[in-house]
């Protein structure tokens, strides 16, 4: 029996990427990199720095098993157990949404609005992240704003466990308070506190009627609780209603938006907010809305 080919890292990456492209797998190169990196215990950059490294037979078996999972539709981030947000590495699994690049733009927009707010506390702000999931927003804010104190709220205890793990991994646990609370609950503001300088949220905003139109792997693997609201505006409505109790005067409220949600959210704000701004994403779709508490 002939011996099986000994693959180098670079050969395996090229071949697997081409195979994923042929099979119409989303993000083929990223999938190959994350899966092989997971098996070898290497970061993506290290794969290329050590590109001639031979892959052992046992590593090849593990890599092929991971590729089979990807072929079955399981998101590569869940197979690899990691996703990257704003350049930082986060542990993820089916308990939390996979962080999206568009949300990085929302985060940037919120930081810009906070810096321009004129608040005396903008150098050491108090921040509330509603629907924290993996903790990617709250933890990134803690890393980018070393003086900030954060509260990260989520209705899912399972998601909060993931967020705590990520906060520990990034060394910011002491500056983040995690709260299990539902933004739709009338007692939400009481549970999380108030007088925040920034309230930021990527809430569930996909209407139930749109669920069937989503990618199959999203519907099959990602938590529906974090994605869908019956009509789509329920969380915006409740957070805006709670905002007077959550925000101090001049505080910033920032939402991630459904692609066609800007007009509806703007209509909710009324006279209690000024300085309304809408930011578009890479595809020229409305992605973030921010405003200032009057």
Secondary structure, 3 states (H helix, E strand, C coil): CCCCCCCEHHHHHHHHHHHHHHCCCCCHHHHHHHHHHHHHCCCHHHHHHCCCCECCHHHHHHHHHHHHHHHCCCCHHHHHCCEEECCEEECCCCCCCCCCHHHHHHHHHHHHHHHCCCCHHHHHCEEEEECCCCCHHHHHHHHHCCCCEEEEEECCHHHHHHHHHHHHHHCCHHHEEEEECCCCCCCHHHHHCCCEEEEEECCCCEEHHHHHHCCHHHHHHCCHHHCEECCCCHHHHHHHHHHHHHEEEEEEEEEECCCCCHHHHHHHHHHHEEEEEEEECCCCCEEEEEEEEC
